[in-house]
């Protein structure tokens, strides 16, 4: 089911239940390693990067996801 998510007080985006579950699971983490995620979670994280909910930080050896507060 699609629902609104308040990214900031004036910015809302559409997300589904899987997106909301992923956000609630990882929003308190400082950074999340791409290698520590399941393949399905990587797809969700990439989709949320496009929606600016998460940011992507790449190093030479690793990719990390950061929750945008």
C-alpha positions as CSV (number, residue, x, y, z in Angstrom):
1,X,0.0,0.0,0.0
2,X,1.4,3.4,-0.9
3,X,1.5,6.1,1.7
4,X,3.0,9.5,2.3
5,X,6.3,9.8,4.2
6,X,7.3,13.2,5.6
7,X,10.9,13.7,4.6
8,X,10.9,17.2,6.0
9,X,8.0,19.3,7.3
10,X,7.4,20.6,3.8
11,X,8.5,17.6,1.7
12,X,6.5,14.4,1.4
13,X,7.1,11.4,-0.8
14,X,5.2,8.3,-1.7
15,X,6.6,5.0,-0.2
16,X,5.2,1.5,0.1
17,X,5.2,-0.8,3.1
18,X,8.6,-2.4,2.3
19,X,10.2,1.1,2.1
20,X,8.7,2.1,5.4
21,X,9.9,-1.1,7.1
22,X,13.4,-0.5,5.7
23,X,13.4,3.1,6.9
24,X,12.2,2.2,10.4
25,X,14.8,-0.6,10.6
26,X,17.8,1.5,9.6
27,X,17.1,5.1,10.4
28,X,19.0,5.0,13.7
29,X,22.1,3.5,12.2
30,X,25.0,5.9,11.5
31,X,25.9,4.1,8.3
32,X,24.9,0.9,6.6
33,X,27.3,-1.2,4.6
34,X,26.0,-2.4,1.3
35,X,27.6,-5.8,1.9
36,X,25.6,-6.2,5.2
37,X,22.3,-5.9,3.3
38,X,20.3,-8.6,1.7
39,X,19.9,-8.3,-2.1
40,X,16.2,-7.2,-1.7
41,X,17.3,-4.6,0.8
42,X,19.9,-3.2,-1.6
43,X,17.2,-2.7,-4.2
44,X,15.0,-0.8,-1.6
45,X,18.0,1.3,-0.5
46,X,18.8,2.2,-4.1
47,X,15.2,3.3,-4.6
48,X,15.2,5.4,-1.4
49,X,18.5,7.0,-2.5
50,X,16.7,8.2,-5.6
51,X,13.9,9.6,-3.4
52,X,16.6,11.3,-1.2
53,X,15.5,9.4,2.0
54,X,19.0,7.8,2.1
55,X,22.3,9.0,0.8
56,X,25.0,6.9,-0.8
57,X,28.6,7.2,0.3
58,X,31.2,5.3,-1.8
59,X,34.8,4.6,-0.8
60,X,37.4,2.7,-2.8
61,X,36.4,-0.6,-1.3
62,X,32.8,-0.2,0.1
63,X,29.5,1.5,-0.4
64,X,27.6,2.9,2.5
65,X,24.0,4.2,2.9
66,X,23.2,7.1,5.3
67,X,19.8,8.1,6.5
68,X,19.1,11.8,5.6
69,X,17.8,13.5,8.7
